[in-house]
C-alpha cells in the first residue's frame, strides 16, 4: 500500500531526468551516483534504492565465522568446493 500523505510533486526535464525531493533523498541517504531500480506497472513507476553488498565485508564475516568454528580451509579447498557446487548446479 502506498502512503499518499508522503507524496511529493516533481517535474521531468527534456532529457527525462527527474529530481527526487531533498527530504526524500536525505531520508533514504540517496547521494550522487546512487543506483536505483525502476519498476513499471501500468502507469505507476517505482524507484527502489539498489543495495549493493560489500563483498569484502561479507567474506571477512564468513572467514571470521569459520575461525570461530575452527574450520581451516586452504584456497585450493575453497576453489574445489566452488567448482563442485558449480558443476552440480549447471543448467
N, C-alpha and C positions, 0 to 999 in steps of 0.2 A: 504494500500500500504506500502511496506517495503522500507525504505531508505537504499539502499545498500552502500551508502557512509559512513555510520556509522558501517559497518560490521567489525568484528574482527575475527581472527583465533585462535582456541583453540584446545587442544587435549584431548581425553578421556583416562583416566587411565585404567589399567586392571580391576579395581573394578567398572568401569562405572562412575567414578567421572569426572566432567568437571569443569575447572577453568573459572569463569566469569572474563573477563579482569578488572583490577583495575579501569580504568577510568569509566567503566560502573557501577561497584559496588559503587563507590563514587557518581556518578550522581543519582543513584537510591536509595542511602542510604541502600545498602544491607550489613548487618552485619552478623557475625556468628549467626546461629540459625534462620535467616530469613526464613520464609516459602515461597515456590514457588509452583505455579501450573504449571504442564506440559501438554500442549495440543499437539496433533499429528494430522496432516492432510497429508496423503500420506507420503512423505519423509521429511516433514517440521515439526520441533519441535519448539514450542513456550513456553518460560518460562515467567510467569507473577508473580509479587510480590503479595502475598496474604495479603490483608489488613484486619487485624482482628480488629473489632471495640472495643473501650474502653467502655464496657458496664456500668461501674460505672459512667463514664463521661456522657454517654448518659442518664442514669437515672437521674443524677443530673440536666441535662438540661431540662428534662421533668418536674421534680418537680419544677424547677425554673419558667418554663412557667405556670404551674398550680398555683403557688403562685401569679404570676403577674395577673392572671385572677380571683383570689380569689376562686379557686377550692380547697376545702379541703376534701380529701377522706381518710378514715381510711384504714389500711392494710386489714381489713376484706372486706371492699367495693371493694378495688382493686382486691383482690383474687376472689370475686364473679364475677366481670367483666371478669377476665381472664377465669374463669370456664365457664361462659356463652358463651364467644367467642369460646372456645374450643368445647363445646357441639354443637354449631351452625355449626361449620366447620369440624366436624368429618366426615371422609370419610367412 
